[in-house]
Amino acid sequence: MGASEVRMDSDEQADHALSGGADEGGPSLADLVDVPMLQSMMDDFYVLTHIPMSLVDIDGGVVLGAG
């Protein structure tokens, strides 16, 4: 580990992940997933199961949904 690297314990890692894990202006969830492909899969799953679902980003915005 280099002098400038900081080691996080498991609690700090969890807090970092729950806070978004990225600096302001980082990529959004919609930037990281293939939204049209995932929407199609969710639509097909809804047709089969009639279970509504959504994918929500860390800010509470709905990225996609079915049902």
C-alpha positions in Angstrom: 0.0 0.0 0.0 1.4 3.4 -1.0 1.8 6.3 1.3 -1.1 8.2 -0.2 -3.5 5.2 0.1 -5.9 5.0 3.0 -7.3 1.7 4.2 -10.9 1.6 5.2 -12.4 -0.8 7.8 -15.6 -2.6 7.0 -17.9 0.0 8.6 -16.2 2.8 6.6 -16.6 0.8 3.4 -20.3 0.3 4.1 -20.8 4.0 4.8 -18.9 4.9 1.6 -21.0 2.5 -0.4 -24.3 3.7 1.1 -23.4 7.3 0.5 -23.0 6.7 -3.2 -19.3 5.8 -3.2 -18.5 8.6 -5.7 -17.8 12.2 -5.6 -20.4 14.8 -6.6 -20.8 14.8 -10.3 -19.9 11.1 -10.6 -21.8 8.7 -13.0 -25.5 8.1 -12.3 -27.0 4.7 -12.0 -28.6 5.2 -15.5 -25.0 5.8 -16.8 -23.9 2.5 -15.4 -26.6 0.1 -16.6 -28.1 -0.7 -20.0 -31.5 0.9 -19.3 -33.3 -0.3 -22.5 -32.2 -3.9 -22.0 -33.0 -3.9 -18.3 -36.4 -2.3 -19.0 -37.2 -5.0 -21.5 -36.2 -7.7 -19.0 -38.4 -6.1 -16.3 -41.3 -5.8 -18.7 -41.1 -9.4 -19.7 -40.7 -10.5 -16.0 -43.8 -8.4 -15.1 -45.8 -10.1 -17.9 -44.9 -13.5 -16.5 -45.3 -12.8 -12.8 -47.5 -9.6 -12.5 -45.1 -8.4 -9.8 -44.4 -4.6 -10.2 -40.8 -3.5 -9.6 -38.6 -0.5 -10.1 -34.9 0.4 -10.1 -34.3 3.5 -7.9 -31.1 5.5 -7.7 -29.5 6.6 -4.5 -31.3 10.0 -4.6 -34.7 8.2 -4.8 -35.2 8.8 -8.5 -36.9 6.0 -10.5 -34.5 4.9 -13.2 -36.9 2.4 -14.7 -40.0 0.4 -13.6 -42.6 -2.1 -14.7 -46.1 -2.7 -13.5 
